[in-house]
Amino acid sequence: MKIEAGDFVVFHYVGRFENGEVFDTSYEDIARENEIYVEEREYGPLGVNVGVGEIIPGLDEALIGMELGEKKTITIPPEKAYGMPNPELVIDVPISEFTSAGLEPVEGMYVMTDSGIAKIAKVGEESVTLDFNHPLAGKTLIFEVEIVDVQKAKEEASDSNIEA
């Protein structure tokens, strides 16, 4: 039985960049092996409603047509993942916004702001450059997925079953 839009699908995955580096996985052992293990995270298969935008478009589309137990490698271009970096989401703020709060800005560090999470892209003498783009923007992503459960969407009751 093939997966269709509206089905609830549970799958394991390993997400890699084109160079083979693992950036995310549902497997705890693979996370540990690749030094991306997060203690607070609960590892296990991911469950999503397919075809309704709960996950990135390229992965959402690729799950349609797969079957229970099937394994597949999916290459997703940036346009079907997190998009291309938007230069308007890179802004400079006065360094005093950090120093007055007693913070030492460090390039590569992530900070929480009133506008969301940003990566410190550059630290200058007078200003700090913040990048609000998603960390995976502009990247081609490769996912290895394995379907472990499929719950078919419920069919709507047809009008012919209703008595007048």
C-alpha positions in Angstrom: 0.0 0.0 0.0 1.6 3.2 -1.2 1.8 6.3 1.0 -0.6 9.1 -0.1 -1.1 12.7 1.0 -2.9 12.8 4.3 -1.4 9.5 5.6 0.4 9.5 8.9 3.9 8.1 8.3 6.6 7.1 10.8 10.2 6.9 9.5 13.8 6.8 10.6 16.2 9.1 8.8 19.8 10.1 8.5 20.4 13.6 7.0 23.7 14.3 5.4 25.4 17.2 3.4 26.8 16.5 0.0 30.2 15.9 1.5 28.8 13.0 3.6 28.8 14.9 6.9 25.8 13.9 9.1 23.8 16.9 10.3 20.8 15.1 11.8 19.4 11.6 12.5 16.7 9.8 14.3 19.2 7.1 15.3 21.0 7.7 18.7 24.0 5.5 17.8 24.6 7.4 14.5 24.3 10.7 16.4 26.9 9.6 18.9 29.2 8.2 16.1 29.0 11.6 14.3 29.4 13.7 17.4 26.0 15.4 17.0 24.4 13.7 20.0 22.1 15.9 22.0 21.4 14.6 25.5 18.0 16.4 25.9 16.7 14.9 22.7 14.6 11.8 22.5 15.9 9.7 19.5 13.5 7.5 17.5 11.5 7.5 14.3 9.7 10.7 13.3 6.0 10.7 12.7 4.4 13.2 10.3 1.2 13.8 8.3 2.4 13.6 4.7 1.4 16.2 2.1 0.3 18.9 4.5 3.6 20.9 5.0 4.8 19.5 8.4 8.3 18.9 6.9 10.4 20.4 4.2 8.7 20.1 0.7 11.4 17.9 -0.9 11.1 15.2 1.9 7.3 15.6 2.0 7.0 14.9 -1.7 9.5 12.0 -1.7 7.6 10.1 1.0 4.5 9.9 -1.3 4.5 6.6 -3.1 6.8 4.9 -0.7 5.7 1.7 1.2 6.0 0.2 4.6 9.6 -1.1 5.1 10.9 0.7 2.1 14.3 2.4 2.3 15.2 5.3 0.0 17.9 7.9 -0.5 16.5 11.4 -1.3 18.5 14.3 -2.6 16.8 17.6 -1.9 18.0 20.9 -3.5 17.9 24.1 -1.3 14.7 25.3 -3.1 12.8 22.3 -1.8 14.5 22.4 1.7 15.3 25.6 3.6 15.6 27.9 0.6 18.5 30.1 -0.4 20.1 32.5 2.1 18.3 35.9 2.1 20.7 38.8 2.4 18.0 40.9 4.1 18.2 38.5 7.0 21.8 39.5 7.7 22.0 42.7 9.8 24.6 44.7 11.7 24.0 45.8 15.3 26.2 48.0 17.5 28.6 45.9 19.5 27.4 47.9 22.6 24.2 45.9 22.5 26.3 42.9 23.6 28.9 44.6 25.8 26.2 46.7 27.7 24.6 43.3 28.6 27.9 41.9 29.7 28.2 39.6 26.8 31.2 38.9 24.7 30.1 38.2 21.1 32.0 35.3 19.4 31.9 34.5 15.7 29.9 31.3 15.0 28.0 31.6 18.3 24.2 31.5 18.2 22.2 34.1 20.2 18.5 34.5 21.0 17.2 38.0 20.1 13.7 39.6 20.2 13.6 38.6 16.5 14.6 35.0 17.0 17.8 33.0 16.9 20.7 34.4 14.9 24.2 33.3 14.2 27.0 35.7 14.9 28.6 35.9 11.4 31.2 38.5 12.1 32.5 40.6 15.1 33.9 44.0 14.2 35.3 46.8 16.4 32.0 48.8 16.2 29.4 46.2 15.2 28.3 42.6 15.2 26.9 41.0 12.0 23.9 38.7 12.8 22.6 36.1 10.4 18.9 35.1 10.9 18.9 32.7 7.9 18.2 29.0 8.7 21.5 27.2 9.3 20.6 24.8 6.4 19.6 27.5 3.9 21.5 27.2 0.6 22.4 23.6 1.2 21.6 20.4 -0.7 20.4 17.8 1.8 20.6 14.0 1.4 18.2 11.9 3.5 18.3 8.2 3.9 14.8 7.2 5.1 13.2 4.0 6.2 9.4 3.8 6.5 8.5 2.0 9.8 4.7 2.6 10.1 1.9 4.0 7.9 -1.6 4.9 9.1 -3.8 5.5 6.1 -5.9 8.7 6.2 -9.5 8.2 7.2 -11.9 8.2 4.3 -14.7 10.7 4.7 -18.1 9.1 5.0 -19.8 9.2 1.7 -23.2 10.9 1.3 -24.7 7.7 0.0 -24.7 6.2 3.5 -26.9 9.0 4.9 -30.6 8.2 5.1 -33.0 11.0 4.4 
